[in-house]
Amino acid sequence: MALSYKARRRWSLVILLIGLPVYIIVAVKAVSLLDRPSILVELLVYVGLGVLWAIPFKMVFRGIGQADPDAKDSAD
């Protein structure tokens, strides 16, 4: 089932305002459980986790910054 443009906008806001801060807290806690690895390892883990969170939500964020494709043009 495909989400409408408005539904994708709403879900993207929920993901960015609620989900991303929670994910950041979990990522920091996960790295802290590694007993403070070297800075290079820590950087690689953060970069990997930073990319990993966006993969499942790629379809939700696609096209959000563009105009609503279902909206009627008022320029006529």
All heavy atoms as TSV, in Angstrom:
chain	resi	resn	atom	element	x	y	z
A	1	MET	N	N	0.844	-1.162	0.000
A	1	MET	CA	C	0.000	0.000	0.000
A	1	MET	C	C	0.901	1.241	0.000
A	1	MET	O	O	1.790	1.400	0.830
A	1	MET	CB	C	-0.889	-0.024	1.241
A	1	MET	CG	C	-1.607	1.278	1.449
A	1	MET	SD	S	-2.939	1.325	2.625
A	1	MET	CE	C	-2.257	0.841	4.139
A	2	ALA	N	N	0.655	2.128	-0.933
A	2	ALA	CA	C	1.430	3.357	-1.052
A	2	ALA	C	C	0.813	4.449	-0.176
A	2	ALA	O	O	-0.401	4.587	-0.089
A	2	ALA	CB	C	1.471	3.808	-2.499
A	3	LEU	N	N	1.675	5.209	0.471
A	3	LEU	CA	C	1.213	6.315	1.304
A	3	LEU	C	C	0.971	7.543	0.448
A	3	LEU	O	O	1.708	7.799	-0.508
A	3	LEU	CB	C	2.262	6.646	2.364
A	3	LEU	CG	C	2.497	5.614	3.453
A	3	LEU	CD1	C	3.691	6.016	4.298
A	3	LEU	CD2	C	1.281	5.448	4.310
A	4	SER	N	N	-0.019	8.317	0.817
A	4	SER	CA	C	-0.268	9.568	0.112
A	4	SER	C	C	0.816	10.579	0.482
A	4	SER	O	O	1.588	10.387	1.426
A	4	SER	CB	C	-1.647	10.124	0.478
A	4	SER	OG	O	-1.651	10.564	1.823
A	5	TYR	N	N	0.864	11.662	-0.263
A	5	TYR	CA	C	1.866	12.700	-0.017
A	5	TYR	C	C	1.715	13.280	1.388
A	5	TYR	O	O	2.695	13.446	2.111
A	5	TYR	CB	C	1.742	13.794	-1.073
A	5	TYR	CG	C	2.700	14.932	-0.876
A	5	TYR	CD1	C	4.028	14.802	-1.232
A	5	TYR	CD2	C	2.285	16.139	-0.321
A	5	TYR	CE1	C	4.924	15.832	-1.049
A	5	TYR	CE2	C	3.169	17.178	-0.130
A	5	TYR	CZ	C	4.479	17.021	-0.498
A	5	TYR	OH	O	5.364	18.043	-0.305
A	6	LYS	N	N	0.475	13.563	1.780
A	6	LYS	CA	C	0.242	14.134	3.118
A	6	LYS	C	C	0.631	13.150	4.221
A	6	LYS	O	O	1.188	13.544	5.245
A	6	LYS	CB	C	-1.218	14.549	3.270
A	6	LYS	CG	C	-1.545	15.806	2.509
A	6	LYS	CD	C	-2.956	16.261	2.798
A	6	LYS	CE	C	-3.227	17.545	2.065
A	6	LYS	NZ	N	-4.530	18.108	2.397
A	7	ALA	N	N	0.335	11.884	4.018
A	7	ALA	CA	C	0.697	10.877	5.017
A	7	ALA	C	C	2.216	10.752	5.120
A	7	ALA	O	O	2.764	10.638	6.226
A	7	ALA	CB	C	0.082	9.532	4.659
A	8	ARG	N	N	2.910	10.793	3.994
A	8	ARG	CA	C	4.368	10.729	4.023
A	8	ARG	C	C	4.954	11.951	4.720
A	8	ARG	O	O	5.939	11.837	5.451
A	8	ARG	CB	C	4.939	10.599	2.613
A	8	ARG	CG	C	4.699	9.224	2.021
A	8	ARG	CD	C	5.388	9.016	0.700
A	8	ARG	NE	N	4.913	9.995	-0.266
A	8	ARG	CZ	C	5.714	10.678	-1.078
A	8	ARG	NH1	N	6.991	10.496	-1.063
A	8	ARG	NH2	N	5.198	11.544	-1.929
A	9	ARG	N	N	4.360	13.126	4.516
A	9	ARG	CA	C	4.837	14.334	5.211
A	9	ARG	C	C	4.666	14.207	6.721
A	9	ARG	O	O	5.545	14.552	7.496
A	9	ARG	CB	C	4.086	15.573	4.727
A	9	ARG	CG	C	4.686	16.173	3.495
A	9	ARG	CD	C	3.974	17.431	3.128
A	9	ARG	NE	N	4.300	18.496	4.053
A	9	ARG	CZ	C	4.810	19.656	3.684
A	9	ARG	NH1	N	5.033	19.894	2.424
A	9	ARG	NH2	N	5.078	20.580	4.570
A	10	ARG	N	N	3.519	13.707	7.124
A	10	ARG	CA	C	3.264	13.546	8.562
A	10	ARG	C	C	4.211	12.525	9.175
A	10	ARG	O	O	4.772	12.757	10.255
A	10	ARG	CB	C	1.814	13.141	8.796
A	10	ARG	CG	C	0.846	14.248	8.538
A	10	ARG	CD	C	-0.582	13.844	8.831
A	10	ARG	NE	N	-1.491	14.887	8.430
A	10	ARG	CZ	C	-2.493	14.728	7.579
A	10	ARG	NH1	N	-2.716	13.546	7.060
A	10	ARG	NH2	N	-3.270	15.731	7.265
A	11	TRP	N	N	4.384	11.391	8.504
A	11	TRP	CA	C	5.273	10.362	9.024
A	11	TRP	C	C	6.713	10.844	9.054
A	11	TRP	O	O	7.473	10.506	9.978
A	11	TRP	CB	C	5.155	9.070	8.222
A	11	TRP	CG	C	4.029	8.226	8.682
A	11	TRP	CD1	C	2.883	7.935	8.007
A	11	TRP	CD2	C	3.908	7.576	9.947
A	11	TRP	NE1	N	2.068	7.154	8.772
A	11	TRP	CE2	C	2.677	6.906	9.962
A	11	TRP	CE3	C	4.726	7.492	11.050
A	11	TRP	CZ2	C	2.249	6.162	11.063
A	11	TRP	CZ3	C	4.299	6.759	12.153
A	11	TRP	CH2	C	3.078	6.102	12.145
A	12	SER	N	N	7.121	11.632	8.075
A	12	SER	CA	C	8.490	12.141	8.088
A	12	SER	C	C	8.718	13.070	9.275
A	12	SER	O	O	9.788	13.051	9.893
A	12	SER	CB	C	8.831	12.837	6.769
A	12	SER	OG	O	8.065	14.003	6.596
A	13	LEU	N	N	7.724	13.873	9.616
A	13	LEU	CA	C	7.851	14.724	10.805
A	13	LEU	C	C	7.947	13.903	12.084
A	13	LEU	O	O	8.752	14.197	12.969
A	13	LEU	CB	C	6.657	15.682	10.897
A	13	LEU	CG	C	6.758	16.940	10.061
A	13	LEU	CD1	C	5.455	17.721	10.126
A	13	LEU	CD2	C	7.910	17.800	10.521
A	14	VAL	N	N	7.120	12.872	12.194
A	14	VAL	CA	C	7.170	12.006	13.377
A	14	VAL	C	C	8.527	11.332	13.483
A	14	VAL	O	O	9.136	11.280	14.563
A	14	VAL	CB	C	6.036	10.954	13.317
A	14	VAL	CG1	C	6.228	9.879	14.368
A	14	VAL	CG2	C	4.686	11.624	13.478
A	15	ILE	N	N	9.029	10.846	12.347
A	15	ILE	CA	C	10.327	10.168	12.353
A	15	ILE	C	C	11.439	11.125	12.755
A	15	ILE	O	O	12.302	10.789	13.568
A	15	ILE	CB	C	10.604	9.543	10.976
A	15	ILE	CG1	C	9.647	8.372	10.735
A	15	ILE	CG2	C	12.048	9.089	10.861
A	15	ILE	CD1	C	9.621	7.894	9.298
A	16	LEU	N	N	11.426	12.338	12.213
A	16	LEU	CA	C	12.503	13.286	12.492
A	16	LEU	C	C	12.414	13.892	13.888
A	16	LEU	O	O	13.438	14.145	14.526
A	16	LEU	CB	C	12.514	14.402	11.450
A	16	LEU	CG	C	12.987	13.985	10.061
A	16	LEU	CD1	C	12.835	15.141	9.090
A	16	LEU	CD2	C	14.419	13.511	10.103
A	17	LEU	N	N	11.207	14.148	14.378
A	17	LEU	CA	C	11.058	14.821	15.674
A	17	LEU	C	C	11.048	13.879	16.868
A	17	LEU	O	O	11.422	14.267	17.978
A	17	LEU	CB	C	9.787	15.668	15.678
A	17	LEU	CG	C	9.770	16.842	14.699
A	17	LEU	CD1	C	8.433	17.559	14.755
A	17	LEU	CD2	C	10.905	17.805	14.992
A	18	ILE	N	N	10.617	12.646	16.665
A	18	ILE	CA	C	10.536	11.693	17.775
A	18	ILE	C	C	11.516	10.538	17.580
A	18	ILE	O	O	12.305	10.216	18.460
A	18	ILE	CB	C	9.101	11.165	17.951
A	18	ILE	CG1	C	8.174	12.321	18.301
A	18	ILE	CG2	C	9.045	10.078	19.006
A	18	ILE	CD1	C	6.704	11.979	18.295
A	19	GLY	N	N	11.467	9.923	16.413
A	19	GLY	CA	C	12.276	8.731	16.166
A	19	GLY	C	C	13.764	8.985	16.126
A	19	GLY	O	O	14.551	8.219	16.693
A	20	LEU	N	N	14.190	10.045	15.468
A	20	LEU	CA	C	15.620	10.308	15.340
A	20	LEU	C	C	16.283	10.629	16.681
A	20	LEU	O	O	17.353	10.071	16.976
A	20	LEU	CB	C	15.874	11.409	14.319
A	20	LEU	CG	C	17.325	11.667	13.958
A	20	LEU	CD1	C	18.001	10.410	13.445
A	20	LEU	CD2	C	17.418	12.774	12.930
A	21	PRO	N	N	15.701	11.480	17.532
A	21	PRO	CA	C	16.329	11.684	18.854
A	21	PRO	C	C	16.413	10.405	19.689
A	21	PRO	O	O	17.417	10.171	20.366
A	21	PRO	CB	C	15.430	12.721	19.528
A	21	PRO	CG	C	14.799	13.451	18.400
A	21	PRO	CD	C	14.605	12.435	17.323
A	22	VAL	N	N	15.386	9.572	19.619
A	22	VAL	CA	C	15.423	8.298	20.341
A	22	VAL	C	C	16.537	7.416	19.778
A	22	VAL	O	O	17.282	6.786	20.521
A	22	VAL	CB	C	14.051	7.589	20.271
A	22	VAL	CG1	C	14.137	6.163	20.794
A	22	VAL	CG2	C	13.011	8.378	21.030
A	23	TYR	N	N	16.674	7.390	18.460
A	23	TYR	CA	C	17.718	6.594	17.823
A	23	TYR	C	C	19.105	7.101	18.205
A	23	TYR	O	O	20.022	6.312	18.436
A	23	TYR	CB	C	17.545	6.622	16.308
A	23	TYR	CG	C	18.489	5.697	15.580
A	23	TYR	CD1	C	18.256	4.327	15.543
A	23	TYR	CD2	C	19.609	6.189	14.946
A	23	TYR	CE1	C	19.117	3.476	14.886
A	23	TYR	CE2	C	20.483	5.348	14.286
A	23	TYR	CZ	C	20.234	3.994	14.250
A	23	TYR	OH	O	21.092	3.161	13.613
A	24	ILE	N	N	19.266	8.403	18.305
A	24	ILE	CA	C	20.558	8.976	18.699
A	24	ILE	C	C	20.911	8.555	20.124
A	24	ILE	O	O	22.058	8.183	20.411
A	24	ILE	CB	C	20.540	10.513	18.567
A	24	ILE	CG1	C	20.505	10.897	17.088
A	24	ILE	CG2	C	21.731	11.139	19.267
A	24	ILE	CD1	C	20.240	12.370	16.839
A	25	ILE	N	N	19.943	8.593	21.017
A	25	ILE	CA	C	20.174	8.186	22.404
A	25	ILE	C	C	20.576	6.711	22.462
A	25	ILE	O	O	21.510	6.332	23.171
A	25	ILE	CB	C	18.930	8.467	23.270
A	25	ILE	CG1	C	18.739	9.974	23.407
A	25	ILE	CG2	C	19.042	7.793	24.631
A	25	ILE	CD1	C	17.408	10.381	23.988
A	26	VAL	N	N	19.886	5.882	21.692
A	26	VAL	CA	C	20.211	4.453	21.664
A	26	VAL	C	C	21.609	4.230	21.080
A	26	VAL	O	O	22.372	3.406	21.580
A	26	VAL	CB	C	19.138	3.676	20.869
A	26	VAL	CG1	C	19.560	2.246	20.611
A	26	VAL	CG2	C	17.811	3.713	21.601
A	27	ALA	N	N	21.963	4.963	20.030
A	27	ALA	CA	C	23.286	4.808	19.415
A	27	ALA	C	C	24.389	5.224	20.378
A	27	ALA	O	O	25.419	4.536	20.489
A	27	ALA	CB	C	23.365	5.633	18.132
A	28	VAL	N	N	24.206	6.315	21.088
A	28	VAL	CA	C	25.213	6.769	22.052
A	28	VAL	C	C	25.343	5.757	23.184
A	28	VAL	O	O	26.468	5.453	23.631
A	28	VAL	CB	C	24.865	8.174	22.584
A	28	VAL	CG1	C	25.732	8.548	23.765
A	28	VAL	CG2	C	24.988	9.199	21.478
A	29	LYS	N	N	24.235	5.228	23.635
A	29	LYS	CA	C	24.275	4.223	24.701
A	29	LYS	C	C	24.982	2.956	24.213
A	29	LYS	O	O	25.763	2.355	24.951
A	29	LYS	CB	C	22.847	3.895	25.160
A	29	LYS	CG	C	22.777	2.924	26.287
A	29	LYS	CD	C	23.375	3.495	27.540
A	29	LYS	CE	C	23.196	2.525	28.677
A	29	LYS	NZ	N	23.943	2.906	29.842
A	30	ALA	N	N	24.735	2.556	22.968
A	30	ALA	CA	C	25.387	1.363	22.419
A	30	ALA	C	C	26.890	1.552	22.325
A	30	ALA	O	O	27.666	0.635	22.641
A	30	ALA	CB	C	24.807	1.042	21.042
A	31	VAL	N	N	27.339	2.727	21.913
A	31	VAL	CA	C	28.779	2.981	21.827
A	31	VAL	C	C	29.388	3.064	23.224
A	31	VAL	O	O	30.518	2.616	23.432
A	31	VAL	CB	C	29.054	4.263	21.009
A	31	VAL	CG1	C	30.505	4.664	21.087
A	31	VAL	CG2	C	28.652	4.062	19.561
A	32	SER	N	N	28.644	3.583	24.178
A	32	SER	CA	C	29.197	3.666	25.539
A	32	SER	C	C	29.365	2.275	26.165
A	32	SER	O	O	30.187	2.104	27.055
A	32	SER	CB	C	28.315	4.538	26.422
A	32	SER	OG	O	27.111	3.882	26.735
A	33	LEU	N	N	28.605	1.299	25.694
A	33	LEU	CA	C	28.753	-0.063	26.201
A	33	LEU	C	C	30.027	-0.729	25.683
A	33	LEU	O	O	30.433	-1.769	26.199
A	33	LEU	CB	C	27.532	-0.903	25.811
A	33	LEU	CG	C	26.216	-0.520	26.486
A	33	LEU	CD1	C	25.076	-1.348	25.926
A	33	LEU	CD2	C	26.313	-0.679	27.990
A	34	LEU	N	N	30.654	-0.144	24.673
A	34	LEU	CA	C	31.896	-0.693	24.125
A	34	LEU	C	C	33.119	-0.271	24.923
A	34	LEU	O	O	34.239	-0.484	24.482
A	34	LEU	CB	C	32.058	-0.247	22.662
A	34	LEU	CG	C	31.000	-0.716	21.671
A	34	LEU	CD1	C	31.236	-0.081	20.313
A	34	LEU	CD2	C	31.018	-2.234	21.567
A	35	ASP	N	N	32.955	0.312	26.077
A	35	ASP	CA	C	34.050	0.780	26.931
A	35	ASP	C	C	34.978	1.753	26.221
A	35	ASP	O	O	36.190	1.584	26.178
A	35	ASP	CB	C	34.854	-0.399	27.482
A	35	ASP	CG	C	34.129	-1.096	28.614
A	35	ASP	OD1	O	33.303	-0.438	29.274
A	35	ASP	OD2	O	34.394	-2.283	28.823
A	36	ARG	N	N	34.396	2.768	25.630
A	36	ARG	CA	C	35.122	3.864	24.995
A	36	ARG	C	C	36.216	3.357	24.041
A	36	ARG	O	O	37.401	3.349	24.369
A	36	ARG	CB	C	35.718	4.780	26.052
A	36	ARG	CG	C	36.288	6.053	25.542
A	36	ARG	CD	C	35.217	6.953	25.008
A	36	ARG	NE	N	35.816	8.198	24.565
A	36	ARG	CZ	C	35.152	9.152	24.014
A	36	ARG	NH1	N	33.864	9.029	23.850
A	36	ARG	NH2	N	35.743	10.237	23.630
A	37	PRO	N	N	35.806	2.927	22.836
A	37	PRO	CA	C	36.806	2.460	21.869
A	37	PRO	C	C	37.642	3.628	21.343
A	37	PRO	O	O	37.385	4.781	21.676
A	37	PRO	CB	C	35.943	1.860	20.758
A	37	PRO	CG	C	34.661	2.595	20.861
A	37	PRO	CD	C	34.461	2.897	22.316
A	38	SER	N	N	38.606	3.317	20.497
A	38	SER	CA	C	39.435	4.383	19.928
A	38	SER	C	C	38.550	5.322	19.118
A	38	SER	O	O	37.461	4.958	18.683
A	38	SER	CB	C	40.534	3.794	19.043
A	38	SER	OG	O	39.971	3.255	17.864
A	39	ILE	N	N	39.040	6.521	18.913
A	39	ILE	CA	C	38.243	7.552	18.249
A	39	ILE	C	C	37.871	7.143	16.831
A	39	ILE	O	O	36.783	7.450	16.349
A	39	ILE	CB	C	38.974	8.916	18.281
A	39	ILE	CG1	C	38.049	10.045	17.837
A	39	ILE	CG2	C	40.209	8.883	17.426
A	39	ILE	CD1	C	36.996	10.366	18.836
A	40	LEU	N	N	38.743	6.413	16.139
A	40	LEU	CA	C	38.455	5.970	14.779
A	40	LEU	C	C	37.331	4.939	14.758
A	40	LEU	O	O	36.420	5.023	13.935
A	40	LEU	CB	C	39.719	5.403	14.123
A	40	LEU	CG	C	39.586	5.006	12.661
A	40	LEU	CD1	C	39.153	6.195	11.819
A	40	LEU	CD2	C	40.880	4.422	12.151
A	41	VAL	N	N	37.377	4.002	15.671
A	41	VAL	CA	C	36.318	2.991	15.760
A	41	VAL	C	C	35.002	3.652	16.134
A	41	VAL	O	O	33.951	3.348	15.561
A	41	VAL	CB	C	36.700	1.899	16.782
A	41	VAL	CG1	C	35.531	0.965	17.029
A	41	VAL	CG2	C	37.914	1.130	16.309
A	42	GLU	N	N	35.049	4.575	17.071
A	42	GLU	CA	C	33.846	5.286	17.485
A	42	GLU	C	C	33.253	6.089	16.326
A	42	GLU	O	O	32.046	6.082	16.102
A	42	GLU	CB	C	34.188	6.217	18.650
A	42	GLU	CG	C	32.990	6.802	19.332
A	42	GLU	CD	C	33.377	7.568	20.589
A	42	GLU	OE1	O	34.541	7.519	21.020
A	42	GLU	OE2	O	32.477	8.211	21.143
A	43	LEU	N	N	34.103	6.746	15.563
A	43	LEU	CA	C	33.645	7.506	14.401
A	43	LEU	C	C	33.007	6.593	13.368
A	43	LEU	O	O	31.934	6.916	12.819
A	43	LEU	CB	C	34.815	8.272	13.784
A	43	LEU	CG	C	34.489	9.062	12.514
A	43	LEU	CD1	C	33.558	10.208	12.848
A	43	LEU	CD2	C	35.762	9.558	11.871
A	44	LEU	N	N	33.627	5.457	13.091
A	44	LEU	CA	C	33.067	4.515	12.116
A	44	LEU	C	C	31.711	3.970	12.568
A	44	LEU	O	O	30.801	3.796	11.757
A	44	LEU	CB	C	34.050	3.379	11.864
A	44	LEU	CG	C	35.297	3.750	11.077
A	44	LEU	CD1	C	36.255	2.573	11.027
A	44	LEU	CD2	C	34.941	4.231	9.688
A	45	VAL	N	N	31.576	3.702	13.856
A	45	VAL	CA	C	30.295	3.209	14.381
A	45	VAL	C	C	29.218	4.280	14.226
A	45	VAL	O	O	28.108	3.989	13.769
A	45	VAL	CB	C	30.442	2.772	15.859
A	45	VAL	CG1	C	29.077	2.520	16.488
A	45	VAL	CG2	C	31.316	1.540	15.965
A	46	TYR	N	N	29.539	5.528	14.562
A	46	TYR	CA	C	28.557	6.600	14.441
A	46	TYR	C	C	28.182	6.858	12.982
A	46	TYR	O	O	27.012	7.095	12.666
A	46	TYR	CB	C	29.057	7.888	15.088
A	46	TYR	CG	C	28.948	7.895	16.589
A	46	TYR	CD1	C	30.011	8.304	17.375
A	46	TYR	CD2	C	27.776	7.510	17.216
A	46	TYR	CE1	C	29.918	8.320	18.749
A	46	TYR	CE2	C	27.680	7.516	18.591
A	46	TYR	CZ	C	28.741	7.925	19.355
A	46	TYR	OH	O	28.636	7.934	20.716
A	47	VAL	N	N	29.152	6.809	12.087
A	47	VAL	CA	C	28.846	7.006	10.664
A	47	VAL	C	C	27.977	5.859	10.147
A	47	VAL	O	O	26.993	6.078	9.439
A	47	VAL	CB	C	30.152	7.134	9.841
A	47	VAL	CG1	C	29.872	7.047	8.354
A	47	VAL	CG2	C	30.848	8.444	10.173
A	48	GLY	N	N	28.325	4.647	10.527
A	48	GLY	CA	C	27.517	3.494	10.109
A	48	GLY	C	C	26.096	3.562	10.636
A	48	GLY	O	O	25.131	3.332	9.894
A	49	LEU	N	N	25.947	3.886	11.903
A	49	LEU	CA	C	24.607	4.006	12.478
A	49	LEU	C	C	23.849	5.200	11.906
A	49	LEU	O	O	22.630	5.161	11.771
A	49	LEU	CB	C	24.694	4.117	14.001
A	49	LEU	CG	C	25.136	2.860	14.740
A	49	LEU	CD1	C	25.329	3.149	16.216
A	49	LEU	CD2	C	24.144	1.739	14.531
A	50	GLY	N	N	24.584	6.251	11.546
A	50	GLY	CA	C	23.944	7.421	10.943
A	50	GLY	C	C	23.357	7.130	9.578
A	50	GLY	O	O	22.329	7.683	9.193
A	51	VAL	N	N	23.984	6.270	8.835
A	51	VAL	CA	C	23.452	5.871	7.527
A	51	VAL	C	C	22.378	4.803	7.693
A	51	VAL	O	O	21.365	4.806	6.988
A	51	VAL	CB	C	24.602	5.362	6.629
A	51	VAL	CG1	C	24.073	4.751	5.352
A	51	VAL	CG2	C	25.569	6.491	6.321
A	52	LEU	N	N	22.590	3.912	8.634
A	52	LEU	CA	C	21.688	2.779	8.831
A	52	LEU	C	C	20.258	3.190	9.188
A	52	LEU	O	O	19.302	2.553	8.761
A	52	LEU	CB	C	22.253	1.859	9.911
A	52	LEU	CG	C	21.520	0.556	10.142
A	52	LEU	CD1	C	21.655	-0.336	8.921
A	52	LEU	CD2	C	22.091	-0.149	11.355
A	53	TRP	N	N	20.090	4.280	9.948
A	53	TRP	CA	C	18.739	4.651	10.383
A	53	TRP	C	C	17.857	5.096	9.221
A	53	TRP	O	O	16.637	4.937	9.250
A	53	TRP	CB	C	18.779	5.751	11.448
A	53	TRP	CG	C	18.976	7.129	10.890
A	53	TRP	CD1	C	20.162	7.742	10.690
A	53	TRP	CD2	C	17.973	8.035	10.439
A	53	TRP	NE1	N	19.959	8.983	10.146
A	53	TRP	CE2	C	18.623	9.190	9.973
A	53	TRP	CE3	C	16.583	7.986	10.375
A	53	TRP	CZ2	C	17.939	10.276	9.461
A	53	TRP	CZ3	C	15.904	9.072	9.865
A	53	TRP	CH2	C	16.578	10.198	9.419
A	54	ALA	N	N	18.453	5.654	8.179
A	54	ALA	CA	C	17.670	6.220	7.090
A	54	ALA	C	C	17.212	5.192	6.064
A	54	ALA	O	O	16.248	5.438	5.333
A	54	ALA	CB	C	18.478	7.306	6.392
A	55	ILE	N	N	17.860	4.051	5.995
A	55	ILE	CA	C	17.546	3.065	4.961
A	55	ILE	C	C	16.087	2.591	5.019
A	55	ILE	O	O	15.416	2.573	3.985
A	55	ILE	CB	C	18.538	1.893	5.017
A	55	ILE	CG1	C	19.921	2.393	4.598
A	55	ILE	CG2	C	18.100	0.738	4.120
A	55	ILE	CD1	C	21.029	1.394	4.797
A	56	PRO	N	N	15.541	2.232	6.174
A	56	PRO	CA	C	14.146	1.770	6.180
A	56	PRO	C	C	13.133	2.871	5.836
A	56	PRO	O	O	12.015	2.571	5.415
A	56	PRO	CB	C	13.910	1.292	7.612
A	56	PRO	CG	C	15.224	1.228	8.252
A	56	PRO	CD	C	16.154	2.085	7.485
A	57	PHE	N	N	13.515	4.134	5.990
A	57	PHE	CA	C	12.585	5.232	5.790
A	57	PHE	C	C	12.779	5.944	4.456
A	57	PHE	O	O	12.225	7.016	4.241
A	57	PHE	CB	C	12.712	6.243	6.927
A	57	PHE	CG	C	12.499	5.625	8.278
A	57	PHE	CD1	C	13.506	5.616	9.212
A	57	PHE	CD2	C	11.292	5.038	8.602
A	57	PHE	CE1	C	13.325	5.038	10.456
A	57	PHE	CE2	C	11.096	4.464	9.829
A	57	PHE	CZ	C	12.108	4.459	10.763
A	58	LYS	N	N	13.541	5.353	3.558
A	58	LYS	CA	C	13.844	5.999	2.284
A	58	LYS	C	C	12.572	6.329	1.498
A	58	LYS	O	O	12.448	7.419	0.944
A	58	LYS	CB	C	14.757	5.097	1.455
A	58	LYS	CG	C	15.221	5.724	0.180
A	58	LYS	CD	C	16.349	4.970	-0.499
A	58	LYS	CE	C	16.071	3.524	-0.715
A	58	LYS	NZ	N	17.072	2.875	-1.562
A	59	MET	N	N	11.614	5.436	1.489
A	59	MET	CA	C	10.379	5.680	0.734
A	59	MET	C	C	9.508	6.760	1.383
A	59	MET	O	O	8.774	7.447	0.700
A	59	MET	CB	C	9.576	4.381	0.580
A	59	MET	CG	C	10.283	3.353	-0.285
A	59	MET	SD	S	10.720	3.960	-1.927
A	59	MET	CE	C	9.110	4.188	-2.631
A	60	VAL	N	N	9.597	6.906	2.680
A	60	VAL	CA	C	8.804	7.937	3.358
A	60	VAL	C	C	9.341	9.324	3.019
A	60	VAL	O	O	8.573	10.252	2.769
A	60	VAL	CB	C	8.821	7.716	4.893
A	60	VAL	CG1	C	8.143	8.864	5.615
A	60	VAL	CG2	C	8.167	6.409	5.249
A	61	PHE	N	N	10.660	9.467	2.980
A	61	PHE	CA	C	11.265	10.776	2.752
A	61	PHE	C	C	11.359	11.161	1.276
A	61	PHE	O	O	11.585	12.324	0.968
A	61	PHE	CB	C	12.668	10.826	3.357
A	61	PHE	CG	C	12.661	10.818	4.852
A	61	PHE	CD1	C	13.211	9.770	5.563
A	61	PHE	CD2	C	12.100	11.857	5.560
A	61	PHE	CE1	C	13.220	9.761	6.934
A	61	PHE	CE2	C	12.098	11.877	6.933
A	61	PHE	CZ	C	12.652	10.821	7.626
A	62	ARG	N	N	11.178	10.230	0.371
A	62	ARG	CA	C	11.337	10.515	-1.055
A	62	ARG	C	C	10.279	11.516	-1.525
A	62	ARG	O	O	9.090	11.296	-1.409
A	62	ARG	CB	C	11.223	9.232	-1.859
A	62	ARG	CG	C	11.440	9.461	-3.333
A	62	ARG	CD	C	11.669	8.210	-4.055
A	62	ARG	NE	N	12.959	7.677	-3.574
A	62	ARG	CZ	C	13.421	6.500	-3.910
A	62	ARG	NH1	N	12.738	5.729	-4.694
A	62	ARG	NH2	N	14.578	6.087	-3.441
A	63	GLY	N	N	10.724	12.659	-2.053
A	63	GLY	CA	C	9.844	13.657	-2.642
A	63	GLY	C	C	9.162	14.587	-1.663
A	63	GLY	O	O	8.302	15.377	-2.055
A	64	ILE	N	N	9.508	14.547	-0.394
A	64	ILE	CA	C	8.831	15.373	0.606
A	64	ILE	C	C	9.124	16.858	0.401
A	64	ILE	O	O	8.280	17.697	0.628
A	64	ILE	CB	C	9.238	14.928	2.028
A	64	ILE	CG1	C	8.665	13.559	2.322
A	64	ILE	CG2	C	8.782	15.911	3.086
A	64	ILE	CD1	C	7.169	13.484	2.273
A	65	GLY	N	N	10.298	17.204	-0.048
A	65	GLY	CA	C	10.658	18.613	-0.223
A	65	GLY	C	C	10.090	19.246	-1.477
A	65	GLY	O	O	10.306	20.428	-1.723
A	66	GLN	N	N	9.334	18.505	-2.245
A	66	GLN	CA	C	8.776	19.021	-3.489
A	66	GLN	C	C	7.307	19.366	-3.300
A	66	GLN	O	O	6.711	19.055	-2.277
A	66	GLN	CB	C	8.936	17.963	-4.561
A	66	GLN	CG	C	10.348	17.434	-4.561
A	66	GLN	CD	C	10.866	17.104	-5.914
A	66	GLN	OE1	O	10.115	16.854	-6.815
A	66	GLN	NE2	N	12.163	17.132	-6.031
A	67	ALA	N	N	6.740	20.017	-4.277
A	67	ALA	CA	C	5.330	20.393	-4.201
A	67	ALA	C	C	4.441	19.152	-4.224
A	67	ALA	O	O	4.825	18.114	-4.765
A	67	ALA	CB	C	4.981	21.291	-5.376
A	68	ASP	N	N	3.277	19.274	-3.634
A	68	ASP	CA	C	2.323	18.178	-3.578
A	68	ASP	C	C	1.904	17.805	-5.008
A	68	ASP	O	O	1.316	18.629	-5.714
A	68	ASP	CB	C	1.113	18.587	-2.757
A	68	ASP	CG	C	0.134	17.442	-2.510
A	68	ASP	OD1	O	0.341	16.350	-3.069
A	68	ASP	OD2	O	-0.834	17.658	-1.752
A	69	PRO	N	N	2.164	16.578	-5.437
A	69	PRO	CA	C	1.803	16.207	-6.803
A	69	PRO	C	C	0.284	16.085	-7.005
A	69	PRO	O	O	-0.187	16.156	-8.132
A	69	PRO	CB	C	2.488	14.859	-6.998
A	69	PRO	CG	C	2.717	14.337	-5.640
A	69	PRO	CD	C	2.860	15.522	-4.741
A	70	ASP	N	N	-0.467	15.928	-5.934
A	70	ASP	CA	C	-1.916	15.785	-6.041
A	70	ASP	C	C	-2.651	17.114	-5.943
A	70	ASP	O	O	-3.857	17.172	-6.175
A	70	ASP	CB	C	-2.441	14.853	-4.939
A	70	ASP	CG	C	-1.841	13.464	-5.057
A	70	ASP	OD1	O	-1.541	13.048	-6.204
A	70	ASP	OD2	O	-1.669	12.813	-4.015
A	71	ALA	N	N	-1.947	18.180	-5.583
A	71	ALA	CA	C	-2.594	19.493	-5.432
A	71	ALA	C	C	-2.943	20.066	-6.806
A	71	ALA	O	O	-2.218	19.895	-7.788
A	71	ALA	CB	C	-1.671	20.452	-4.697
A	72	LYS	N	N	-4.067	20.747	-6.834
A	72	LYS	CA	C	-4.475	21.412	-8.076
A	72	LYS	C	C	-3.700	22.716	-8.230
A	72	LYS	O	O	-3.481	23.432	-7.277
A	72	LYS	CB	C	-5.958	21.697	-8.034
A	72	LYS	CG	C	-6.798	20.434	-8.026
A	72	LYS	CD	C	-8.254	20.786	-8.083
A	72	LYS	CE	C	-9.113	19.635	-8.375
A	72	LYS	NZ	N	-9.521	18.702	-7.502
A	73	ASP	N	N	-3.288	23.006	-9.453
A	73	ASP	CA	C	-2.583	24.257	-9.722
A	73	ASP	C	C	-3.539	25.427	-9.623
A	73	ASP	O	O	-4.612	25.438	-10.239
A	73	ASP	CB	C	-1.943	24.255	-11.111
A	73	ASP	CG	C	-0.779	23.269	-11.188
A	73	ASP	OD1	O	-0.148	23.055	-10.147
A	73	ASP	OD2	O	-0.514	22.746	-12.282
A	74	SER	N	N	-3.188	26.446	-8.841
A	74	SER	CA	C	-4.040	27.618	-8.692
A	74	SER	C	C	-3.614	28.721	-9.659
A	74	SER	O	O	-4.147	29.818	-9.631
A	74	SER	CB	C	-3.985	28.136	-7.262
A	74	SER	OG	O	-2.664	28.488	-6.929
A	75	ALA	N	N	-2.637	28.447	-10.520
A	75	ALA	CA	C	-2.145	29.444	-11.473
A	75	ALA	C	C	-3.081	29.593	-12.670
A	75	ALA	O	O	-2.931	30.522	-13.457
A	75	ALA	CB	C	-0.755	29.060	-11.950
A	76	ASP	N	N	-4.035	28.694	-12.849
A	76	ASP	CA	C	-4.927	28.759	-14.004
A	76	ASP	C	C	-5.880	29.921	-13.936
A	76	ASP	O	O	-6.434	30.339	-13.058
A	76	ASP	CB	C	-5.735	27.469	-14.152
A	76	ASP	CG	C	-4.826	26.308	-14.508
A	76	ASP	OD1	O	-3.752	26.569	-15.085
A	76	ASP	OD2	O	-5.196	25.155	-14.200
